[in-house]
Amino acid sequence: MGAIVLCGLALALALALPSVALENGLARTPPMGWMSWERFRCSVDCQADPRNCISEQLFFEMADRLAEDGWRELGYEYINIDDCWSAKQRDAAGQLVPDPKRFPSGIKALADYVHARGLKLGIYGDLGIFTCGGYPGTTLEHVKQDAETFAAWGVDMLKLDGCYSSAEEQAKGYPEMARALNATGRPIVYSCSWPAYQGGLPPKVNYTILAEICNLWRNYDDIQDSWDSVLSIMDWFFTNQDVLQPAAGPGHWNDPDMLIIGNFGLSYEQSRSQMALWTVMAAPLLMSTDLRTISPGAKEILQNRLIIQINQDPLGIQGRRIVKEKSYIEVFLRPLSQAASALVFFSRRTDMPFRYTTSLAKLNFPEDAVYEVQDVYIGKIIGALKTADNFSVIINPSGVVMWYLRPMALLTQPWHVIRQQAPSKGFHPALL
């Protein structure tokens, strides 16, 4: 117990250093793009599987898809290299170098290719002796050098993992990397895995000050290609929403990990659910799927303009679970700009479609208000829904119904209380 307390104090003290603030003005809305890890992992045998190995060719091809298939215009702008890109050893000067066989052109050339297509390049590092995949890590003495290397290559985002490092090294290294990235003068979005290695919760994680160090951070387990994995992540985030929700906002986001829509583990309904729930969480939308072969159905979910608009709402308020029914129906609410809202009705049932009846009044919307409602996935607009009106939605097993609500007249008082603190004991669950 004493060790845990000391670790928490060490973390708090490290976070309290006066010059650690990121101050980069980036990621004012959740970053969007593509990331290699979940779909392509650490596949490095390009002779046996040239199409799917971690190589410059894979990233050239994904950049082409982002630029040519409508993704870039919707905001999917980052193409992120994950683990296993580097050579097994640093060079004679101690610098990280890409694997010469798999990235013969070098990372700078890849960045130039990506930038020429109106996109941005992300790269992976690890604050430790090795990366999680066993490649050279960034120990404390290499933090400044690696930040300068990434900036010289033209990198636009860094994901810094935490394998093979101690809590003390992380407490020093993560803030130090923020300072080092700032010092390069290049705008680089900084994604930290720090909270995930410290259990994700206070007292070992100080989210108030973490938000001054990182643009986004991994809080919890890696996502796997399964519905069980999506549910476990979702449950952890919403169970701990009182701690996590106030931490998110423009420039600093909770990251529940990648979108696995378009892979092998989710049904169509489950894919729609992941997209809706990640959007309510104001999560980064980082796809990890093969964009060369993605199905029309998965592409339609990921390219839904209204859901992206909701995800990218400039207020940047993370939503909350507000209802958990015995019928295994749950309701989530995210406040949006201009007094709009997003509602998600989610079914954990596995039997058949379920008719769920409620009213906006029961969800604690303001009295005597009238809303225009749009079904986010179907696109249908339902006009003039009054707060007191009962309504029903039919939710498929493991599926969602998602609504976008706009007030049809200006409300006399703003009802979306912008949160800075976790709710008090007297907090009503439908107000944020």
C-alpha positions as CSV (number, residue, x, y, z in Angstrom):
1,M,0.0,0.0,0.0
2,G,2.8,2.4,0.9
3,A,4.5,1.8,-2.5
4,I,1.2,2.7,-4.2
5,V,0.9,5.9,-2.3
6,L,4.6,6.8,-2.9
7,C,4.2,6.1,-6.6
8,G,1.1,8.3,-6.7
9,L,3.0,11.1,-4.9
10,A,5.9,10.7,-7.3
11,L,3.6,11.0,-10.2
12,A,1.9,14.1,-8.8
13,L,5.2,15.8,-8.1
14,A,6.5,15.0,-11.5
15,L,3.3,16.3,-13.1
16,A,3.5,19.5,-11.0
17,L,6.8,20.6,-12.6
18,P,6.2,24.2,-13.8
19,S,7.4,23.8,-17.4
20,V,5.7,20.7,-18.6
21,A,2.7,22.2,-20.2
22,L,2.4,21.0,-23.8
23,E,1.3,24.5,-25.1
24,N,1.1,23.2,-28.7
25,G,-2.4,24.3,-29.6
26,L,-3.0,21.0,-31.4
27,A,-5.9,18.4,-31.3
28,R,-8.6,20.9,-30.5
29,T,-11.0,18.2,-31.7
30,P,-10.3,14.4,-31.3
31,P,-7.7,13.3,-33.9
32,M,-8.9,11.3,-36.8
33,G,-7.0,9.0,-39.1
34,W,-5.6,5.5,-39.5
35,M,-3.3,3.4,-37.4
36,S,-1.5,0.1,-38.3
37,W,-1.5,-1.8,-35.0
38,E,-4.7,-3.6,-34.5
39,R,-5.1,-4.9,-38.0
40,F,-1.4,-5.4,-39.0
41,R,0.3,-5.8,-35.6
42,C,4.0,-6.6,-35.9
43,S,4.0,-8.5,-39.2
44,V,7.5,-8.0,-40.5
45,D,8.1,-10.9,-42.9
46,C,7.7,-9.1,-46.2
47,Q,8.9,-12.0,-48.2
48,A,6.2,-14.3,-47.0
49,D,3.4,-11.6,-46.8
50,P,4.5,-8.5,-48.7
51,R,1.0,-7.1,-48.8
52,N,0.5,-7.0,-45.1
53,C,3.9,-6.5,-43.5
54,I,4.9,-3.3,-41.7
55,S,6.7,-1.5,-44.5
56,E,6.7,1.8,-46.4
57,Q,4.6,0.2,-49.1
58,L,1.8,-0.5,-46.7
59,F,1.8,3.2,-45.6
60,F,2.1,4.5,-49.1
61,E,-1.0,2.5,-50.1
62,M,-3.0,3.5,-47.0
63,A,-2.1,7.1,-47.7
64,D,-3.4,6.8,-51.2
65,R,-6.6,5.3,-49.9
66,L,-7.1,8.1,-47.3
67,A,-6.5,10.7,-50.0
68,E,-8.5,9.1,-52.8
69,D,-11.5,7.4,-51.2
70,G,-13.1,10.3,-49.4
71,W,-11.5,9.9,-46.0
72,R,-9.3,13.0,-46.0
73,E,-12.2,15.3,-46.7
74,L,-14.1,14.0,-43.7
75,G,-11.2,14.7,-41.3
76,Y,-9.3,11.4,-41.4
77,E,-5.9,13.0,-41.8
78,Y,-3.4,11.1,-39.8
79,I,-1.7,8.0,-41.0
80,N,0.1,6.5,-38.0
81,I,2.9,4.0,-38.0
82,D,2.8,1.8,-34.8
83,D,5.4,-0.6,-33.4
84,C,8.0,-2.6,-35.4
85,W,9.1,0.0,-37.9
86,S,12.6,0.5,-36.8
87,A,15.9,-1.5,-37.2
88,K,16.8,-3.7,-34.3
89,Q,19.7,-1.3,-33.3
90,R,20.2,2.4,-33.1
91,D,23.0,3.7,-35.5
92,A,26.5,4.7,-34.4
93,A,25.3,8.2,-33.4
94,G,22.6,6.6,-31.2
95,Q,19.8,7.6,-33.5
96,L,16.7,5.5,-34.3
97,V,16.7,4.3,-37.9
98,P,13.9,2.6,-39.9
99,D,14.4,-1.0,-40.9
100,P,16.4,-0.6,-44.1
101,K,14.7,-3.5,-46.0
102,R,11.1,-2.6,-45.1
103,F,11.6,1.2,-45.2
104,P,14.4,1.7,-47.8
105,S,13.3,5.3,-48.6
106,G,13.4,6.4,-45.0
107,I,10.7,8.0,-42.8
108,K,11.4,11.5,-44.1
109,A,10.5,10.4,-47.6
110,L,7.3,8.7,-46.3
111,A,6.4,11.9,-44.5
112,D,6.9,13.9,-47.7
113,Y,4.7,11.4,-49.6
114,V,2.0,11.7,-46.9
115,H,2.2,15.5,-46.8
116,A,1.9,15.8,-50.5
117,R,-1.5,14.1,-50.3
118,G,-2.7,16.6,-47.7
119,L,-2.3,14.1,-44.8
120,K,-0.1,13.9,-41.7
121,L,2.2,11.2,-40.5
122,G,2.3,9.7,-37.0
123,I,5.0,7.5,-35.6
124,Y,5.4,5.2,-32.5
125,G,8.0,5.2,-29.8
126,D,8.2,3.6,-26.4
127,L,9.5,5.1,-23.1
128,G,11.6,2.2,-22.1
129,I,14.5,-0.1,-22.9
130,F,12.5,-1.8,-25.7
131,T,9.3,-1.2,-27.5
132,C,6.5,-3.7,-26.7
133,G,7.5,-5.5,-29.9
134,G,11.2,-5.7,-28.9
135,Y,12.6,-2.9,-30.9
136,P,14.8,-0.1,-29.5
137,G,13.0,2.0,-27.0
138,T,13.4,5.6,-25.9
139,T,15.3,5.6,-22.6
140,L,15.5,8.9,-20.6
141,E,18.9,9.8,-22.1
142,H,17.4,9.5,-25.6
143,V,14.2,11.5,-25.2
144,K,15.6,14.8,-26.5
145,Q,17.5,13.1,-29.4
146,D,14.4,11.1,-30.5
147,A,12.1,14.1,-30.4
148,E,14.6,16.0,-32.6
149,T,14.8,13.0,-34.9
150,F,11.0,12.8,-35.3
151,A,10.8,16.5,-35.9
152,A,13.5,16.4,-38.6
153,W,11.7,13.6,-40.3
154,G,8.5,15.7,-40.5
155,V,6.5,13.6,-38.1
156,D,3.1,15.2,-37.0
157,M,2.1,12.8,-34.1
158,L,4.0,10.7,-31.7
159,K,2.5,7.8,-29.7
160,L,4.8,7.1,-26.8
161,D,4.1,3.6,-25.3
162,G,5.4,2.4,-21.9
163,C,6.7,-1.1,-22.1
164,Y,9.9,-2.0,-20.3
165,S,9.9,1.1,-18.1
166,S,9.3,1.7,-14.4
167,A,6.8,4.1,-12.9
168,E,9.6,6.4,-11.9
169,E,11.0,6.5,-15.4
170,Q,7.5,7.2,-16.8
171,A,7.0,10.0,-14.3
172,K,10.2,11.7,-15.6
173,G,10.1,10.7,-19.2
174,Y,6.5,11.5,-20.3
175,P,6.7,15.2,-19.2
176,E,10.3,15.4,-20.5
177,M,9.1,14.3,-24.0
178,A,6.5,17.0,-23.9
179,R,9.2,19.6,-23.3
180,A,11.4,18.0,-25.9
181,L,8.7,18.0,-28.6
182,N,7.9,21.7,-27.8
183,A,11.6,22.6,-28.1
184,T,11.8,21.2,-31.6
185,G,9.5,24.0,-32.8
186,R,7.5,21.5,-34.9
187,P,3.8,21.0,-34.1
188,I,3.6,17.3,-33.0
189,V,0.5,15.9,-31.4
190,Y,1.6,13.9,-28.4
191,S,-0.2,10.7,-27.5
192,C,0.8,9.1,-24.2
193,S,0.2,5.6,-22.9
194,W,1.2,6.7,-19.4
195,P,-2.2,6.3,-17.6
196,A,-2.6,2.8,-19.0
197,Y,0.6,1.7,-17.3
198,Q,-0.5,3.2,-13.9
199,G,-4.0,1.6,-13.8
200,G,-5.8,4.5,-15.4
201,L,-7.3,6.0,-12.2
202,P,-6.3,8.3,-9.3
203,P,-4.4,8.6,-7.1
204,K,-1.7,7.2,-9.4
205,V,-3.0,9.2,-12.3
206,N,-3.6,13.0,-12.0
207,Y,-5.8,13.8,-15.0
208,T,-5.9,17.5,-14.3
209,I,-2.2,17.9,-14.8
210,L,-1.9,15.1,-17.4
211,A,-4.0,17.2,-19.6
212,E,-1.2,19.8,-19.5
213,I,1.3,17.3,-20.8
214,C,-0.4,15.2,-23.5
215,N,-2.9,15.8,-26.3
216,L,-4.4,12.3,-25.8
217,W,-3.7,9.3,-23.7
218,R,-4.4,5.6,-23.6
219,N,-6.2,4.9,-20.3
220,Y,-6.9,1.2,-20.5
221,D,-6.3,-2.1,-22.3
222,D,-5.4,-2.6,-26.0
223,I,-8.4,-3.2,-28.1
224,Q,-8.6,-6.7,-29.8
225,D,-10.7,-7.7,-32.8
226,S,-13.7,-8.8,-30.8
227,W,-17.0,-7.6,-29.4
228,D,-16.0,-8.7,-25.9
229,S,-13.0,-6.4,-26.1
230,V,-15.2,-3.4,-27.2
231,L,-17.6,-4.1,-24.3
232,S,-14.8,-4.4,-21.7
233,I,-13.3,-1.1,-22.8
234,M,-16.7,0.6,-22.9
235,D,-17.6,-0.7,-19.5
236,W,-14.4,0.5,-17.9
237,F,-14.8,4.0,-19.4
238,F,-18.4,4.5,-18.3
239,T,-18.0,2.8,-14.9
240,N,-15.2,5.4,-14.3
241,Q,-16.9,8.3,-16.1
242,D,-17.0,10.6,-13.0
243,V,-13.1,10.6,-13.1
244,L,-12.6,10.4,-16.9
245,Q,-15.2,12.6,-18.3
246,P,-14.0,15.9,-16.8
247,A,-10.5,15.2,-18.0
248,A,-11.4,15.4,-21.7
249,G,-11.6,18.6,-23.7
250,P,-10.1,20.5,-26.6
251,G,-6.4,19.6,-26.8
252,H,-6.6,16.7,-24.3
253,W,-8.6,13.5,-24.9
254,N,-9.2,10.1,-23.3
255,D,-8.3,7.4,-25.9
256,P,-10.2,4.1,-25.7
257,D,-8.1,2.8,-28.5
258,M,-8.7,2.1,-32.2
259,L,-11.8,1.6,-34.3
260,I,-11.9,-2.1,-35.4
261,I,-14.8,-1.6,-37.8
262,G,-14.1,-3.3,-41.1
263,N,-12.1,-6.2,-39.6
264,F,-13.3,-9.7,-38.6
265,G,-14.6,-9.5,-35.0
266,L,-17.7,-7.2,-35.2
267,S,-21.1,-7.7,-36.8
268,Y,-22.7,-4.8,-38.6
269,E,-24.7,-3.8,-35.6
270,Q,-21.7,-4.0,-33.3
271,S,-19.7,-1.9,-35.7
272,R,-22.4,0.8,-35.6
273,S,-22.3,0.6,-31.8
274,Q,-18.6,1.0,-31.5
275,M,-18.7,4.1,-33.8
276,A,-21.6,5.6,-31.8
277,L,-20.1,4.9,-28.4
278,W,-16.6,6.2,-29.3
279,T,-18.3,9.3,-30.7
280,V,-20.2,9.9,-27.5
281,M,-16.9,9.5,-25.6
282,A,-15.3,12.3,-27.7
283,A,-12.7,9.6,-28.6
284,P,-10.1,9.9,-31.3
285,L,-11.3,8.2,-34.4
286,L,-8.3,6.1,-35.5
287,M,-9.2,3.3,-37.8
288,S,-7.2,0.1,-37.9
289,T,-8.5,-1.8,-40.8
290,D,-7.4,-2.6,-44.4
291,L,-8.7,0.4,-46.4
292,R,-7.8,-1.4,-49.6
293,T,-10.5,-4.1,-49.1
294,I,-13.0,-2.4,-46.7
295,S,-16.6,-3.4,-47.2
296,P,-19.2,-0.8,-48.3
297,G,-21.1,-1.3,-45.1
298,A,-18.1,-0.6,-42.9
299,K,-17.1,2.3,-45.0
300,E,-20.6,3.8,-44.7
301,I,-20.4,3.6,-40.9
302,L,-16.9,5.2,-40.7
303,Q,-17.8,7.9,-43.3
304,N,-21.1,9.0,-41.7
305,R,-20.9,12.8,-41.9
306,L,-23.3,13.5,-39.1
307,I,-21.5,11.2,-36.6
308,I,-18.2,12.7,-37.5
309,Q,-19.7,16.2,-37.0
310,I,-20.8,15.1,-33.5
311,N,-17.4,13.5,-32.7
312,Q,-15.7,16.7,-33.8
313,D,-18.0,19.1,-31.9
314,P,-15.9,22.2,-30.9
315,L,-17.1,22.2,-27.3
316,G,-15.3,18.9,-26.8
317,I,-17.4,17.7,-23.9
318,Q,-17.2,13.9,-23.4
319,G,-20.6,12.2,-22.9
320,R,-21.9,10.1,-20.1
321,R,-24.0,7.0,-19.5
322,I,-27.2,8.4,-18.0
323,V,-29.5,5.4,-17.9
324,K,-28.9,1.7,-17.2
325,E,-32.1,-0.3,-17.4
326,K,-32.8,-3.8,-16.1
327,S,-33.9,-4.6,-19.6
328,Y,-30.2,-4.3,-20.7
329,I,-30.9,-1.0,-22.5
330,E,-28.5,1.8,-21.8
331,V,-28.7,5.5,-22.7
332,F,-25.8,7.8,-23.3
333,L,-25.9,11.6,-23.7
334,R,-23.3,14.0,-25.1
335,P,-23.9,17.8,-25.0
336,L,-23.0,19.6,-28.1
337,S,-22.5,23.2,-29.2
338,Q,-25.6,25.4,-29.9
339,A,-27.6,23.6,-27.2
340,A,-27.7,20.5,-29.4
341,S,-27.3,16.9,-28.0
342,A,-26.4,13.4,-29.1
343,L,-28.3,10.5,-27.6
344,V,-27.4,6.9,-28.0
345,F,-29.7,4.1,-27.1
346,F,-27.7,0.9,-26.8
347,S,-28.9,-2.7,-26.4
348,R,-26.9,-5.4,-24.6
349,R,-29.6,-7.9,-25.4
350,T,-28.8,-10.9,-27.6
351,D,-32.3,-12.2,-28.3
352,M,-34.3,-9.9,-30.6
353,P,-35.0,-6.2,-31.3
354,F,-36.3,-4.4,-28.3
355,R,-38.8,-1.6,-28.2
356,Y,-37.7,1.0,-25.6
357,T,-40.1,3.7,-24.6
358,T,-39.1,6.9,-22.7
359,S,-39.3,10.7,-23.0
360,L,-36.9,13.5,-23.1
361,A,-38.3,14.6,-19.7
362,K,-37.3,11.3,-18.2
363,L,-33.8,11.9,-19.6
364,N,-33.9,15.3,-17.8
365,F,-34.1,17.6,-20.8
366,P,-35.5,21.0,-20.0
367,E,-39.3,21.4,-19.6
368,D,-41.4,22.8,-22.4
369,A,-38.6,22.5,-25.0
370,V,-39.1,21.3,-28.5
371,Y,-36.5,19.5,-30.5
372,E,-35.9,18.5,-34.1
373,V,-34.5,15.0,-34.0
374,Q,-32.4,13.3,-36.7
375,D,-31.6,9.6,-36.7
376,V,-27.8,9.7,-37.2
377,Y,-27.6,6.4,-39.1
378,I,-30.8,6.5,-41.1
379,G,-30.8,10.2,-41.7
380,K,-34.5,10.6,-41.1
381,I,-35.6,13.8,-39.4
382,I,-38.3,13.8,-36.8
383,G,-39.7,17.3,-36.2
384,A,-41.2,18.9,-33.1
385,L,-40.5,16.4,-30.4
386,K,-41.6,17.9,-27.1
387,T,-39.8,17.2,-23.9
388,A,-42.9,15.6,-22.4
389,D,-43.8,13.4,-25.4
390,N,-43.3,9.7,-25.0
391,F,-41.4,8.0,-27.8
392,S,-40.2,4.5,-28.7
393,V,-37.1,3.3,-30.4
394,I,-36.5,-0.2,-31.6
395,I,-32.9,-1.3,-30.9
396,N,-31.3,-4.4,-32.5
397,P,-29.3,-6.8,-30.3
398,S,-25.8,-5.4,-29.6
399,G,-27.0,-2.4,-31.6
400,V,-27.7,1.3,-31.2
401,V,-30.1,4.0,-32.2
402,M,-28.4,7.3,-32.3
403,W,-30.1,10.7,-32.3
404,Y,-28.9,14.2,-33.0
405,L,-31.2,16.7,-31.3
406,R,-31.4,20.4,-32.1
407,P,-33.7,22.8,-30.1
408,M,-36.3,24.4,-32.4
409,A,-36.4,27.5,-30.3
410,L,-33.8,29.2,-28.2
411,L,-33.9,27.9,-24.6
412,T,-34.4,30.4,-21.9
413,Q,-31.5,29.0,-20.0
414,P,-28.5,26.9,-21.0
415,W,-29.0,23.4,-19.6
416,H,-25.6,22.1,-20.5
417,V,-23.5,22.9,-17.5
418,I,-19.9,22.8,-18.7
419,R,-18.2,20.5,-16.3
420,Q,-14.8,21.0,-14.6
421,Q,-15.4,18.8,-11.6
422,A,-16.8,15.3,-11.1
423,P,-20.5,15.5,-10.2
424,S,-21.5,15.9,-6.6
425,K,-23.6,13.4,-4.7
426,G,-26.7,15.3,-5.5
427,F,-26.0,15.1,-9.2
428,H,-28.9,14.1,-11.4
429,P,-27.6,11.5,-13.9
430,A,-29.0,13.1,-17.1
431,L,-27.3,16.5,-16.5
432,L,-23.6,17.0,-17.3
